[in-house]
Amino acid sequence: MLLFLRQCIVASFILLFTTTAFGAPSLKDYGLLPSTSMMEISPSGKKIAFRKSTADKDLLVVYSLSEKKTLLATDISEINPSYTYFISETKLVIVASQYRRIYGFKDTHNVSTAFTIDIKNQKIEQLLTPGHKIYKGQTGLGDIVSISQNRKYAYMPAYVGRSETDHSPNYSLVRVEIDKPKRLKVIEKGHDDSRDYFMDNKDRVIAQTRYDQKSNIYEVLVPEKKGWKVIYSQEMPILSISMVGSTPDFKSLIMLADNSKTGRSDYYLMSLTDGEITPSRLGRDDKDIEGVITDVNRVAYGVRYSGFTPSYHFFDKKLDERIQNALQKFPEHSVWLTSHSNNWKHFITRVEGSNYAGDYILFDDKNKPSFLGTQRPNIKPGDINPIGTLTYKAADGLEIPTLLTIPKSKVGSLKNLPAVVLPHGGPASYDRIGFDWLAQSIASQGYLVVQPQFRGSEGFGASFNLAGNGEWGKKMQSDITDGVLYLTQKGIIDPKRVCIAGASYGGYAALAGGAFTPEIYQCVVSIAGVSDLPRMLKEEKSQHGKHHWAVSYWESNIANNELDKNALKEISPAFHAQNFTAPVLLMHGERDKIVSYKQSKVMRSALKKADKEVKLIKLEDENHHLIEGQSRLLVINKMIEFFNAHIGEKATRPAP
């Protein structure tokens, strides 16, 4: 039924928001950035807003579902939009980022900013401007913690100095008049360690959180007549809990933290009267609670559970029944709840998986689905390479969940296939069933894509996640190797035609595969991968400060706090270049602030010195996340050329 709905949409909407595909999709079609994204619905459910990207245009579009016409199409090509949402029927917030210089600081920085867009007069206003009553040297100006009930004010955290020359500003809370953003007022001056603020529906601050980087003390505070009162305090070297919202009565904060009994991330209520923590009955033995569904003021409606496909529970029984009915229409697919109208009369889902390449479906209160658009109009359901799951045991018996993206031409015969192992980044992340542009691009060229969820991955419980601490280059890596051996033993992959590729931590894992198990892989591709761990930790301390919790996290995650430099070198691929037998392709964004471009330069130098085959491609004007469409196309084209040369049908392989 829903596949048919893709064809049943108003003609004017098709002409404006889709393109026409002829014949089989190209590699470019698989690798392109989504042409439609960030779809949101207005409070009444009568309008939608979305980003529309083409080769020469990048627009924010507002479309009237009731009038069947475009109300706004504004150019956003000069910024990198992250997300948008309605704050009223006539106004949108769009949060975007730009690489630019900050006065008084070196280099360019990725600066996030929130803008409002008036649908009627098409006026765009920047809410917070560095230097106008707030500290110039800050990069994060896109957060809104609350919108006033009259929709006149936005409450935003920002660093505010005591004077123009103050270079140690406090993280304060600012009230911004939406129609006239230059009119702003600091309503809470903040503290050296302030991290977040929470408000009620009467424009009152009800709580703030603080974290002291030196003492590792995390606190929750509530206002009292003469300042602030601490209601909760705990020492934690690494932030292991998160306050994510409030209850509808604003008497409690919602906390996500690990449940010691189940080993899963769970949902707790913290009373704002005395800090007492009450467990909920929402936790599950088989899944983590990895997200809370909230409105713009962070009032919670329900939770999202982890898994290869997301699942949900809503507090309102009727709403929960509607959501479950919607999910049942897409078995074994990821259904993401992207937006909802007031009172949830309408909600939008994005569906991804073996039959959907990112389709937006609108549900009304009668549970009637309507197709709104697709992220990839040139990809038909029959063009999607199917996604399967399996579980194998690592050498020590730990079960490793795995995704397989199967070339559609090979579904009938899973025997002796060329394969690309594609470990995820993070490493505290995990892969899901969906339209993974990289996996789909590779599979479209006839390669089986293997995505093992090695120990240290999130989504499979605290013990599975913590089992990765100190296992970089060790068990986290052998988990990946064991997957290759398992699939080889089953006759699914050809052991003489296996490459490994990945981005970020996945790039490290790819390089570690080439360095520590060179007999397994015929080629190695690292995108923005770490190669030199002592250098990485030094860069983290330089960027955040040696007391920052992020530094503590990496020290624990990488080496289990055993920071002997020689031990770090033992698991750094750059110090084992002589072990490589497979050719290496390195690609890295020149503006990467998460893993510095230097990491790939160091790896290239080490391989060249060892007289190994290596090539480094600098991705101009690109950051860590491959946000530019041209960069994605360059990356995938170079990868496929590399795979074809070394494990393709015409590749020259050494004689047995």
Secondary structure, DSSP 8 states (H G I E B T S, - for coil): -HHHHTT-S-HHHHHHH-----SS--HHHHHS--SEEEEEE-TTSSEEEEEEE-SS-EEEEEEETTTTEEEEEEE-TTSEEEEEEESSSSEEEEEEEEEEE-TTSSSEEEEEEEEEEETTT--EEES--TTSSS-SS-SEE----EE-TTS-EEEEEEEE-SSTT-SS-EEEEEEEESSSTT-EEEEEEEETTEEEEEE-TTS-EEEEEEEETTTTEEEEEEEETTEEEEEEEEE-SS---EEEEE-TTSSEEEEEEE-TTT-SEEEEEEETTT--EEE-S---SS--EEEEEE-TT-BEEEEEE-SSS-EEEESSHHHHHHHHHHHTTSTTSEEEEEEE-GGGSSEEEEEESSS-EEEEEEE-TT--EEEEEES-TT--GGGS--EEEEEEE-TTS-EEEEEEE--GGGTT--SSEEEEE---SSSS----SS--HHHHHHHTTT-EEEEE--TT-SSS-HHHHHTTTT-TTTHHHHHHHHHHHHHHHTTSEEEEEEEEEEETHHHHHHHHHHHH-TTT-SEEEEES----HHHHHHHHHHHH-TT-HHHHHHHHHHHTT---HHHHHHT-GGGGGGG--S-EEEEEETT-SSS-HHHHHHHHHHHHHTT--EEEEEETT--TT--SHHHHHHHHHHHHHHHHHHHSTT------
